[in-house]
Structures are given as C-alpha cells and as structure tokens.
C-alpha cells in the first residue's frame, strides 16, 4: 500500500527549504557584477553572485543556508565599517551556482518579483557555462541582460556604454580580432 503523503523527514526538509527561499526573497540578492579586467578580450569580466545577509544576532540562518546549499563563504558584510554588524553568505563559484544555488531556487521558487531577477541570473550563469561570454556578441548580450537586473544598472560603477559601447576601445579591438 503506497502513500502519497511525504514522510515526516521529507516534510521538514521541504518546510526548511521553503523557509530559506522566503528568507532569501526578503534578504537576498542575485546579481551579475561587471569588473574592469584589461587583461581580458573585452576589458571587463562578468561576475555572477548570490548573496544573503543578516544581523550578527541571527547569523544562524546563514549557517543553515550554507549547510543546505553545501557551498558559499560566510563573512562580515563590510569589514571596513565598525558600525556594520551584518554577516553575509556569498556564492560566486560558477559550479556552485549551477549545481547548488540555481537548482535550490528552481525547487523552491521565489514568490516576489525577485523571481524575475533570479531567472535572468540563472540564464546568464547558464550561458556563461556554455562559454557564450567569450564571443563579442554573446558578451554584449549577457552584459545587456545583467544591466536589466537590480534597478536597471543605476547602482553600477560602470555605465553600459563604458562596457559595450564605443567608449570601450578594448571592445572594438576584440571584435576586429574576432572577425579576422
């Protein structure tokens, strides 16, 4: 006789994952940073990152999240400001994002509008794994997608034109080399 009801352990694990997903919905972020790297073909590097923060008094939830994901670094949020007592769990390694973070949030979807940011994030990370970012058109496409996330790029150090526009001389050189 088979039962469709989950066992107590399965139910608890499901509740824990749902709790963590909801926690990230409020306190987490999925972003794709753009860092200057003159040693790379296009002069910039895409840096996908998952992060979630919490006050020091409640850092336990970050420890649980790290244990459930099986990856990430737990550290002080801003080591340079004594007044900032928050901790942050950060995952940047692409294999961890692909094998742990993205599957976790596919199993436990976010409920807020942040789910759209997650979907964009997952598309970019997956495309980078397929090495799309190593070709000029793919790099530009992924940068443009990244700039639609988290406020449309208004908090970024670099403007979109700095990265994929004519103001980036390395981009033009890389495109020319690619065509030859």
ZIGI-V403079 format. One record per residue. N is the residue number from 1. RES is the residue in one letter. PHI is phi in whole degrees, 0 to 359 (NA if undefined). Layout:
n->[N:N]
res->[RES:RES]
phi->[PHI:PHI]
//
This chain:
n->[1:2:3:4:5:6:7:8:9:10:11:12:13:14:15:16:17:18:19:20:21:22:23:24:25:26:27:28:29:30:31:32:33:34:35:36:37:38:39:40:41:42:43:44:45:46:47:48:49:50:51:52:53:54:55:56:57:58:59:60:61:62:63:64:65:66:67:68:69:70:71:72:73:74:75:76:77:78:79:80:81:82:83:84:85:86:87:88:89:90:91:92:93:94:95:96:97:98:99:100:101:102:103:104:105:106:107:108:109:110:111:112:113:114:115:116:117:118:119:120:121:122:123:124:125:126:127:128:129:130:131:132:133:134:135:136:137:138:139:140:141:142:143:144:145:146:147:148:149:150:151:152:153:154:155:156:157:158:159:160:161:162:163:164:165:166:167:168:169:170:171:172:173:174:175:176:177:178:179:180]
res->[X:X:X:X:X:X:X:X:X:X:X:X:X:X:X:X:X:X:X:X:X:X:X:X:X:X:X:X:X:X:X:X:X:X:X:X:X:X:X:X:X:X:X:X:X:X:X:X:X:X:X:X:X:X:X:X:X:X:X:X:X:X:X:X:X:X:X:X:X:X:X:X:X:X:X:X:X:X:X:X:X:X:X:X:X:X:X:X:X:X:X:X:X:X:X:X:X:X:X:X:X:X:X:X:X:X:X:X:X:X:X:X:X:X:X:X:X:X:X:X:X:X:X:X:X:X:X:X:X:X:X:X:X:X:X:X:X:X:X:X:X:X:X:X:X:X:X:X:X:X:X:X:X:X:X:X:X:X:X:X:X:X:X:X:X:X:X:X:X:X:X:X:X:X:X:X:X:X:X:X]
phi->[NA:262:246:275:286:290:292:301:295:298:296:295:297:298:293:297:298:296:299:296:297:296:297:295:304:266:242:247:209:241:218:231:283:237:245:292:216:293:278:261:305:259:81:218:232:271:232:287:210:253:213:215:235:197:299:304:295:235:294:306:296:289:296:295:300:298:297:293:282:75:197:105:246:255:206:293:293:228:290:264:241:297:283:271:254:278:249:219:260:236:235:238:299:302:297:291:296:288:268:238:292:297:300:301:278:285:288:232:299:291:259:275:296:299:298:292:296:300:298:297:303:298:297:294:298:296:295:296:296:276:71:300:290:273:251:305:294:294:300:298:299:291:298:299:295:299:287:275:274:47:88:66:87:290:258:275:288:257:278:305:296:294:268:241:265:292:282:256:297:294:298:296:296:295:296:297:296:294:282:286]
//
